[in-house]
């Protein structure tokens, strides 16, 4: 079972590929964001979301098993730390689900795959690596540089 967001994304990619033509990979040789590419990314995003929700359900079930009853204080502290990390991860994944939903909405509206800043197409390689991307790599780097400069002020 995946434990990191990146692992969940990799599993979702494998599942999405198995739901589509198993050997289909979007290519620069075809029209950008054609129907097949849109369905590919929609499947990828939906599979990723399902995977995250499934993990969240197992975490919830485990939390409902009962309170920690470790007799040793060090063991209890360790267990509580583990739970805090797990809950922080789930919170990050909750935010990720909102981004996945937003990406699916952009597919529905015909805006998926295009940079929110420049309007240029986002590379297929970037979308495969990060299907929730909203900016081209160059726009994202510019955004991060400006963020860094703002923090330094």
DRENPA-3360 file (N, C-alpha, C; in nm, 2 decimals, always signed):
BEGIN
1 = XXXXXXXX = +0.09/-0.12/+0.00/+0.00/+0.00/+0.00/+0.09/+0.12/+0.00 ~ +0.06/+0.22/-0.09/+0.15/+0.34/-0.10/+0.13/+0.43/+0.02 ~ +0.24/+0.49/+0.06/+0.24/+0.57/+0.18/+0.27/+0.72/+0.15 ~ +0.32/+0.74/+0.03/+0.36/+0.88/+0.00/+0.27/+0.92/-0.12 ~ +0.24/+1.06/-0.12/+0.16/+1.11/-0.23/+0.22/+1.07/-0.37 ~ +0.35/+1.07/-0.38/+0.41/+1.04/-0.51/+0.38/+0.89/-0.54 ~ +0.38/+0.80/-0.44/+0.35/+0.66/-0.47/+0.20/+0.64/-0.51 ~ +0.11/+0.72/-0.45/-0.03/+0.71/-0.49/-0.04/+0.76/-0.63;
9 = XXXXXXXX = +0.03/+0.86/-0.67/+0.02/+0.91/-0.81/+0.07/+0.80/-0.91 ~ +0.18/+0.73/-0.87/+0.24/+0.63/-0.96/+0.14/+0.51/-0.97 ~ +0.07/+0.48/-0.86/-0.03/+0.37/-0.87/-0.15/+0.41/-0.95 ~ -0.19/+0.54/-0.94/-0.30/+0.59/-1.02/-0.27/+0.59/-1.17 ~ -0.14/+0.62/-1.20/-0.10/+0.62/-1.34/-0.11/+0.48/-1.40 ~ -0.06/+0.38/-1.32/-0.07/+0.24/-1.37/-0.21/+0.20/-1.39 ~ -0.30/+0.24/-1.29/-0.44/+0.20/-1.30/-0.51/+0.27/-1.42 ~ -0.48/+0.39/-1.44/-0.54/+0.47/-1.55/-0.50/+0.40/-1.68;
17 = XXXXXXXX = -0.37/+0.37/-1.69/-0.32/+0.30/-1.82/-0.39/+0.17/-1.84 ~ -0.42/+0.10/-1.74/-0.49/-0.03/-1.75/-0.63/-0.01/-1.79 ~ -0.69/+0.10/-1.75/-0.83/+0.12/-1.79/-0.85/+0.17/-1.93 ~ -0.74/+0.24/-1.99/-0.74/+0.28/-2.13/-0.67/+0.18/-2.21 ~ -0.64/+0.21/-2.33/-0.56/+0.12/-2.41/-0.43/+0.11/-2.33 ~ -0.39/-0.01/-2.29/-0.28/-0.03/-2.20/-0.15/+0.03/-2.25 ~ -0.13/+0.04/-2.38/-0.01/+0.09/-2.44/-0.02/+0.24/-2.48 ~ -0.14/+0.30/-2.46/-0.16/+0.44/-2.50/-0.09/+0.53/-2.41;
25 = XXXXXXXX = -0.01/+0.62/-2.47/+0.06/+0.73/-2.40/+0.04/+0.85/-2.48 ~ -0.01/+0.96/-2.43/-0.03/+1.08/-2.51/+0.10/+1.12/-2.58 ~ +0.09/+1.17/-2.70/+0.21/+1.20/-2.78/+0.20/+1.34/-2.84 ~ +0.32/+1.40/-2.86/+0.33/+1.53/-2.92/+0.29/+1.52/-3.07 ~ +0.29/+1.40/-3.12/+0.25/+1.38/-3.26/+0.10/+1.40/-3.29 ~ +0.02/+1.40/-3.19/-0.12/+1.42/-3.21/-0.17/+1.55/-3.17 ~ -0.29/+1.59/-3.20/-0.34/+1.72/-3.17/-0.35/+1.73/-3.01 ~ -0.30/+1.85/-2.97/-0.29/+1.87/-2.82/-0.43/+1.87/-2.76;
33 = XXXXXXXX = -0.45/+1.80/-2.65/-0.57/+1.79/-2.57/-0.69/+1.74/-2.66 ~ -0.66/+1.65/-2.75/-0.77/+1.59/-2.82/-0.85/+1.50/-2.73 ~ -0.96/+1.45/-2.77/-1.05/+1.37/-2.69/-0.99/+1.25/-2.62 ~ -0.90/+1.19/-2.69/-0.83/+1.07/-2.63/-0.74/+1.11/-2.52 ~ -0.66/+1.22/-2.54/-0.58/+1.27/-2.43/-0.66/+1.32/-2.31 ~ -0.77/+1.38/-2.33/-0.86/+1.43/-2.22/-0.91/+1.31/-2.14 ~ -0.95/+1.21/-2.21/-1.00/+1.09/-2.14/-0.88/+1.02/-2.07 ~ -0.77/+1.02/-2.12/-0.65/+0.96/-2.06/-0.63/+1.03/-1.92;
41 = XXXXXXXX = -0.62/+1.16/-1.93/-0.59/+1.24/-1.81/-0.71/+1.24/-1.71 ~ -0.83/+1.23/-1.76/-0.95/+1.22/-1.67/-0.94/+1.09/-1.60 ~ -0.91/+0.98/-1.67/-0.89/+0.85/-1.61/-0.78/+0.85/-1.50 ~ -0.67/+0.91/-1.54/-0.56/+0.92/-1.44/-0.60/+0.99/-1.32 ~ -0.67/+1.11/-1.33/-0.71/+1.19/-1.22/-0.81/+1.12/-1.13 ~ -0.91/+1.05/-1.19/-1.01/+0.98/-1.12/-0.95/+0.86/-1.04 ~ -0.86/+0.79/-1.11/-0.79/+0.67/-1.04/-0.71/+0.72/-0.92 ~ -0.64/+0.83/-0.94/-0.56/+0.89/-0.83/-0.65/+0.93/-0.71;
49 = XXXXXXXX = -0.76/+0.99/-0.74/-0.85/+1.03/-0.64/-0.91/+0.91/-0.56 ~ -0.95/+0.81/-0.64/-1.00/+0.69/-0.58/-0.90/+0.63/-0.48 ~ -0.77/+0.62/-0.53/-0.66/+0.57/-0.45/-0.65/+0.64/-0.32 ~ -0.65/+0.78/-0.33/-0.63/+0.86/-0.21/-0.75/+0.84/-0.11 ~ -0.87/+0.83/-0.16/-0.99/+0.81/-0.08/-0.99/+0.68/-0.01 ~ -0.94/+0.58/-0.09/-0.93/+0.44/-0.03/-0.84/+0.44/+0.09 ~ -0.72/+0.51/+0.07/-0.63/+0.51/+0.18/-0.68/+0.59/+0.30 ~ -0.76/+0.69/+0.27/-0.82/+0.77/+0.38/-0.92/+0.69/+0.46;
57 = XXXXXXXX = -0.99/+0.61/+0.39/-1.09/+0.52/+0.46/-1.02/+0.42/+0.55 ~ -0.91/+0.37/+0.50/-0.84/+0.27/+0.59/-0.78/+0.34/+0.71 ~ -0.73/+0.47/+0.69/-0.68/+0.54/+0.81/-0.80/+0.57/+0.91 ~ -0.91/+0.61/+0.86/-1.03/+0.64/+0.94/-1.07/+0.51/+1.02 ~ -1.07/+0.40/+0.95/-1.11/+0.27/+1.01/-1.01/+0.24/+1.13 ~ -0.88/+0.26/+1.10/-0.78/+0.23/+1.20/-0.79/+0.33/+1.32 ~ -0.83/+0.45/+1.29/-0.85/+0.55/+1.40/-0.97/+0.51/+1.49 ~ -1.07/+0.45/+1.43/-1.19/+0.42/+1.50/-1.17/+0.29/+1.58;
65 = XXXXXXXX = -1.06/+0.22/+1.56/-1.04/+0.10/+1.63/-1.03/+0.12/+1.78 ~ -1.00/+0.24/+1.82/-0.99/+0.27/+1.96/-0.87/+0.36/+2.00 ~ -0.87/+0.41/+2.12/-0.76/+0.50/+2.16/-0.63/+0.41/+2.18 ~ -0.53/+0.49/+2.18/-0.40/+0.42/+2.20/-0.39/+0.38/+2.35 ~ -0.35/+0.26/+2.37/-0.34/+0.21/+2.51/-0.20/+0.15/+2.53 ~ -0.10/+0.22/+2.50/+0.03/+0.18/+2.52/+0.07/+0.20/+2.66 ~ +0.11/+0.10/+2.74/+0.14/+0.11/+2.88/+0.27/+0.19/+2.90 ~ +0.36/+0.18/+2.81/+0.49/+0.25/+2.82/+0.48/+0.39/+2.76;
73 = XXXXXXXX = +0.53/+0.49/+2.84/+0.51/+0.63/+2.79/+0.59/+0.65/+2.66 ~ +0.71/+0.59/+2.64/+0.78/+0.61/+2.52/+0.71/+0.55/+2.40 ~ +0.65/+0.43/+2.42/+0.57/+0.37/+2.31/+0.45/+0.45/+2.28 ~ +0.38/+0.51/+2.38/+0.27/+0.59/+2.36/+0.31/+0.72/+2.28 ~ +0.41/+0.78/+2.32/+0.46/+0.90/+2.25/+0.50/+0.87/+2.11 ~ +0.56/+0.76/+2.08/+0.60/+0.72/+1.95/+0.47/+0.69/+1.86 ~ +0.37/+0.63/+1.92/+0.24/+0.60/+1.85/+0.17/+0.73/+1.82 ~ +0.17/+0.82/+1.92/+0.10/+0.95/+1.89/+0.17/+1.03/+1.78;
81 = XXXXXXXX = +0.31/+1.02/+1.78/+0.38/+1.09/+1.68/+0.35/+1.03/+1.54 ~ +0.34/+0.90/+1.53/+0.30/+0.83/+1.41/+0.17/+0.88/+1.36 ~ +0.07/+0.89/+1.45/-0.06/+0.93/+1.42/-0.06/+1.08/+1.37 ~ +0.01/+1.16/+1.44/+0.02/+1.30/+1.40/+0.07/+1.31/+1.25 ~ +0.17/+1.24/+1.22/+0.23/+1.24/+1.09/+0.12/+1.19/+0.99 ~ +0.06/+1.08/+1.02/-0.05/+1.02/+0.94/-0.16/+1.12/+0.91 ~ -0.20/+1.19/+1.01/-0.31/+1.29/+1.00/-0.27/+1.41/+0.91 ~ -0.14/+1.45/+0.93/-0.09/+1.56/+0.85/-0.08/+1.52/+0.70;
89 = XXXXXXXX = -0.04/+1.39/+0.68/-0.04/+1.34/+0.54/-0.18/+1.34/+0.48 ~ -0.28/+1.29/+0.56/-0.42/+1.29/+0.51/-0.47/+1.43/+0.48 ~ -0.43/+1.53/+0.56/-0.47/+1.67/+0.53/-0.41/+1.72/+0.40 ~ -0.28/+1.68/+0.38/-0.22/+1.72/+0.25/-0.29/+1.65/+0.13 ~ -0.34/+1.53/+0.15/-0.41/+1.45/+0.05/-0.55/+1.51/+0.03 ~ -0.61/+1.56/+0.14/-0.74/+1.63/+0.12/-0.73/+1.75/+0.03 ~ -0.62/+1.83/+0.05/-0.59/+1.94/-0.04/-0.56/+1.90/-0.18 ~ -0.50/+1.78/-0.19/-0.47/+1.73/-0.33/-0.59/+1.69/-0.40;
97 = XXXXXXXX = -0.69/+1.63/-0.33/-0.82/+1.60/-0.39/-0.89/+1.72/-0.44 ~ -0.88/+1.83/-0.37/-0.94/+1.96/-0.43/-0.87/+2.00/-0.56 ~ -0.74/+1.98/-0.57/-0.67/+2.01/-0.69/-0.71/+1.91/-0.80 ~ -0.73/+1.79/-0.77/-0.77/+1.69/-0.87/-0.91/+1.72/-0.92 ~ -1.00/+1.76/-0.83/-1.13/+1.80/-0.87/-1.13/+1.92/-0.96 ~ -1.04/+2.01/-0.93/-1.02/+2.13/-1.01/-0.97/+2.09/-1.15 ~ -0.88/+2.00/-1.16/-0.82/+1.96/-1.29/-0.93/+1.89/-1.37 ~ -1.01/+1.81/-1.31/-1.13/+1.74/-1.38/-1.22/+1.84/-1.43;
105 = XXXXXXXX = -1.25/+1.95/-1.35/-1.34/+2.05/-1.39/-1.28/+2.13/-1.51 ~ -1.15/+2.15/-1.51/-1.08/+2.21/-1.63/-1.09/+2.13/-1.75 ~ -1.09/+2.00/-1.74/-1.11/+1.91/-1.85/-1.25/+1.93/-1.91 ~ -1.35/+1.93/-1.82/-1.49/+1.95/-1.86/-1.51/+2.08/-1.93 ~ -1.43/+2.18/-1.89/-1.45/+2.32/-1.94/-1.36/+2.34/-2.06 ~ -1.27/+2.24/-2.10/-1.18/+2.26/-2.21/-1.06/+2.34/-2.18 ~ -1.03/+2.37/-2.06/-0.92/+2.45/-2.02/-0.80/+2.37/-1.97 ~ -0.82/+2.24/-1.96/-0.71/+2.15/-1.90/-0.59/+2.15/-2.00;
113 = XXXXXXXX = -0.47/+2.15/-1.94/-0.35/+2.14/-2.02/-0.29/+2.27/-2.07 ~ -0.36/+2.38/-2.04/-0.32/+2.51/-2.08/-0.28/+2.59/-1.96 ~ -0.17/+2.67/-1.97/-0.12/+2.74/-1.86/-0.22/+2.85/-1.81 ~ -0.24/+2.86/-1.68/-0.33/+2.96/-1.63/-0.27/+3.10/-1.64 ~ -0.14/+3.11/-1.65/-0.07/+3.24/-1.66/-0.06/+3.29/-1.81 ~ +0.00/+3.20/-1.89/+0.03/+3.24/-2.03/-0.07/+3.19/-2.13 ~ -0.15/+3.09/-2.10/-0.24/+3.04/-2.19/-0.18/+2.94/-2.29 ~ -0.05/+2.92/-2.28/+0.03/+2.82/-2.36/+0.00/+2.68/-2.32;
121 = XXXXXXXX = +0.01/+2.58/-2.41/+0.00/+2.44/-2.37/+0.11/+2.40/-2.27 ~ +0.07/+2.32/-2.17/+0.16/+2.26/-2.08/+0.21/+2.14/-2.14 ~ +0.34/+2.11/-2.13/+0.39/+1.99/-2.20/+0.33/+1.86/-2.15 ~ +0.31/+1.77/-2.24/+0.25/+1.64/-2.20/+0.34/+1.57/-2.09 ~ +0.47/+1.58/-2.11/+0.56/+1.52/-2.01/+0.53/+1.58/-1.87 ~ +0.51/+1.71/-1.86/+0.48/+1.77/-1.73/+0.35/+1.72/-1.68 ~ +0.25/+1.72/-1.76/+0.11/+1.67/-1.72/+0.11/+1.53/-1.68 ~ +0.20/+1.44/-1.74/+0.20/+1.30/-1.70/+0.27/+1.29/-1.56;
129 = XXXXXXXX = +0.37/+1.38/-1.54/+0.44/+1.38/-1.41/+0.36/+1.44/-1.30 ~ +0.28/+1.54/-1.34/+0.20/+1.62/-1.24/+0.07/+1.66/-1.31 ~ -0.03/+1.56/-1.31/-0.15/+1.59/-1.38/-0.24/+1.70/-1.33 ~ -0.20/+1.76/-1.21/-0.28/+1.87/-1.16/-0.21/+2.00/-1.19 ~ -0.10/+2.00/-1.27/-0.03/+2.12/-1.31/-0.12/+2.22/-1.37 ~ -0.10/+2.35/-1.33/-0.18/+2.46/-1.39/-0.10/+2.56/-1.47 ~ +0.04/+2.54/-1.46/+0.13/+2.63/-1.53/+0.23/+2.55/-1.60 ~ +0.29/+2.62/-1.71/+0.40/+2.56/-1.78/+0.52/+2.56/-1.68;
137 = XXXXXXXX = +0.62/+2.48/-1.71/+0.74/+2.48/-1.62/+0.80/+2.61/-1.61 ~ +0.81/+2.69/-1.72/+0.87/+2.82/-1.71/+0.79/+2.92/-1.62 ~ +0.65/+2.91/-1.64/+0.57/+3.00/-1.56/+0.58/+2.96/-1.41 ~ +0.58/+2.83/-1.38/+0.59/+2.78/-1.25/+0.73/+2.83/-1.18 ~ +0.83/+2.82/-1.26/+0.96/+2.86/-1.21/+0.96/+3.01/-1.18 ~ +0.90/+3.09/-1.27/+0.89/+3.23/-1.25/+0.81/+3.26/-1.12 ~ +0.70/+3.19/-1.11/+0.61/+3.21/-0.99/+0.69/+3.18/-0.86 ~ +0.77/+3.07/-0.86/+0.84/+3.03/-0.74/+0.96/+3.13/-0.71;
145 = XXXXXXXX = +1.02/+3.18/-0.82/+1.12/+3.28/-0.80/+1.06/+3.41/-0.73 ~ +0.95/+3.45/-0.78/+0.88/+3.57/-0.73/+0.84/+3.55/-0.58 ~ +0.79/+3.42/-0.55/+0.75/+3.39/-0.42/+0.87/+3.40/-0.32 ~ +0.99/+3.35/-0.37/+1.11/+3.35/-0.29/+1.15/+3.49/-0.26 ~ +1.15/+3.57/-0.36/+1.19/+3.71/-0.35/+1.09/+3.78/-0.25 ~ +0.96/+3.75/-0.26/+0.87/+3.82/-0.16/+0.89/+3.77/-0.02 ~ +0.93/+3.65/+0.00/+0.96/+3.60/+0.14/+1.08/+3.66/+0.19 ~ +1.18/+3.70/+0.11/+1.30/+3.75/+0.16/+1.29/+3.90/+0.20;
153 = X = +1.18/+3.96/+0.15/+1.16/+4.11/+0.18/+1.11/+4.13/+0.32;
% end
